[in-house]
């Protein structure tokens, strides 16, 4: 057991205390911060703070003012409601637009009541908030002769509730997915990113010892399973280090975003059942992929060969993404259930199904058990590949030889 921990610590230290690891650690957070920063800057530049003009040639708004009922609703629904200003002539509205005192103006021609035709003039197209408030204002104009209660009811709109197929999840329509709802999806993408980033460490875990011919020394002091176990444990610790650092940076970013008033981060509530299920599937799935990549590193002759093959395991995890439409239409069909139980595809399948419905607990439990058993099998396979290929310098070990009767005999000799 001491040898296993020594190998794990050595594998961890020789990769973590490198300048390249620091670059890897900061690359993804910096990239995400760059993308989010661009999005926030664009959003800040698109804030509709300037007034919008209205030229009412049809006499549609006789009061020439926004009803108080609408102002009350807009103050609740919009963080920055747009102010509407009525102009007597188009020349006055154009002057306000060209002088930078307005963002656009609408013209209701004389025949508006018959044609419902409206003209809009702008230098940059108004945003969604402007259009929605203008439509509310038009409805208020058509209801001008109605009682104030009717106007207030129409102005408040209709609250739709979107219910999942099985009826176990309700989400307000138009609210969009919250950060908490998408947290399992973020965890899945983080695991896939770790597979890509750590594939170089994983593929070189055994290939380096074969290339520099230190394998002969290692096999005299440590068993193959201890060597493989230590390598996998060390690489998993590297991945956990990246994940913890990324989580800390993400948490800091969320805190700053909430302080800045970014609305998407206002609701951080999440379904912990789904989050824990994601973590329970992700850990053994990652160990399985790591063990198989270590096995590939023990089978090939150079580190470059191992890195080129390791991309296959990443692609296998992406297969359920191509079946997303099928999950949306029937998240409990046979294909969805089977992919949720199989190794490699279970992580993305369960997460994508949870976006549309609630995956039964028994399927999650079976998926976790399958992942753990496959991870144990992957570690055994990696140890077998090491025993068969540790002394085959310059020769590539074929995968079919790992399970053949001749390979078993050869493995016994090396053991």
Buried (B, 14 or more C-beta within 10 A) or exposed (E): EEBBBBBBBEBBEEBBEEEEBEEBBBEBBEEBBEEEEEEEEEEEEEEBEBBBBBBBBBEBBEEEEBBEBBBEBBEEBEEEBBBBBBBEEBEBBBBBBEEEEBBBBBBBBEEBEEEEEBEBBBEEEBBEBBBBBBEBBBBBBEBEEEEEEEBBBBBBEEEEEEEBBEEEBEBEEEEEEBBBBBBBBEBBEBBBBBBEBBBBBBBBBBBBBBBEEEBEEBBEEBBBBBBBBBBBBBBBBBBBBBBEBBEEBBEEBBEEBBEEEBEEBEEEEBBEEBBEBBEBBBBBBBBBBBBBBBBBBBBBBBBEBBBBBBBEBBEBBEBBEEBBEBBBEEBBEEEBBEBBBBBBBBBBBBBBBBBBBBBBEEBBEBBBEBBBEBBBBBBBBBBBBBBBBBEBEEEEBEEEBBEEEEBEEBBEEBE
